[in-house]
Amino acid sequence: MMIRAILFLASFALPAMAQPYETTWGQGSSYVRLQPTKAPGAVAEVVFHNEPVHYDSIEYFTLSLGGFDAFIEMDLGDGLSPDIMNVIVPEGYIAAPPSVSVPEGQTRVITIYSTVGAGA
């Protein structure tokens, strides 16, 4: 978890390490999108639609929506196993779940909530 937090902070300090994207990142017909959500109490969601267009790689990038940034780490396989998406959000927010495994041809969603005022 500490490594992911360091990578998140480094994404702001080292733009060459994590490429900034407005709201969507994609390769072919696969995409990752940071978008508004209708989930109760949530502030946004990250949607990953996975199609067999990737190659073995690890990708890091930041998606932005209305001043909110989410750092994304993608573990892209060769199509024989599901791809993994990790979402790291700034302090004061939580990604639920923080990671998803997405088989080819499927879509998964990670919902982002504010922790400010939670439990108060």
N, C-alpha and C positions, 0 to 999 in steps of 0.2 A: 504494500500500500504506500509506503514511503517513497519507493521508486516512482510510482505513478504521480505522486504529489510533486516530486522534483521535476518530472517530465512536463507536468502541467505548467509549473512556474517557468521552466526553461522555454516553453512554447512562446512566451511573451518576450523573453530576453534574446532568444536565438531564432529569428524568423526563418532562417535557412533550414532549421531542423524540422519545424512544423509549419507547413504552408497554410496560410490563411485562406479560407473560403467564406463566401457570404453566408449562405444557408445550406448549400448542397455540394457534396463531393461525389464524383462518380467515375466509373470505368465501364464503358460500354453501357449495357442495360442495368448494371448494378449501381446502387446509389446509397448514400447516407445523407439524411436531411434533418436539420434542426428546424422544428416548426411549432407553431402554437398548438395547444391541445385543449380538448374539452374534458379531460380527466379532472374530477373534482379535487380542488386544492392544489393542482399542479400548475407550474408556470410555463412548461414547454415539454416537448418530447423529441427523442432522436429515433428516427425510423431507418432501419437497414434492410434494404431489399437486395438479396443475393442471387446473382445469376452466374453461371459457369464461364466467366470471362477473365478471371484472375490468374495470377502466377504466384508462386511462393514468394511472399514478401511481408514485411512489416511496414505499415504506413502510419505516419503521425500527421495530424492536421487539426486546425481549430475551425469550428463553425461558429458563426455569429448571427444573432437574431435580436434586433432592437437593443443593442448595447450589452446583451448577455453573450458570453463566450463559453463554449464547451470544448474541451480538449478530447480528441478522439484518437484511440490507438486501435489499429486494425491488424489482425493476424490473418493474412490471406493465404489459403492453401492452394493446392493444385487441382481442386475440384473433387478429390477423393474423400475429403473430410470437411465438416462444416467450418466456415470462417468464424472468427471470434471478434466481437467489437467490445471494447472497453470505453466507458465514458467517464471522464473526470471533470467535475464541476468545481467552481470556486467555493471558497468558504462561505457558509450560509445557505448552501444548497446540498441536496442529496440526489443521486441518480438511483432509481429503483427499477430493476436491479442494476448494479454497476457494470455488469458484463452479460453478454448474450452470445450463444453459439447458434449460428444460422446456417442450416443446410442449403444447398443449391436450390434455387427456385422458390425459396420461402422468404418471409418478411418477419422481423421482430421489432418490438418497440421498447425503448427505455424511457421511462417517465421521470421528469425532473421536478422536484419539490423544493420550496424554500423552507429552511429550518428556523427562520426568524419568527419568533413568537410561538414556535411549536412547544407544546407542553406548558405554555404559560397560562 
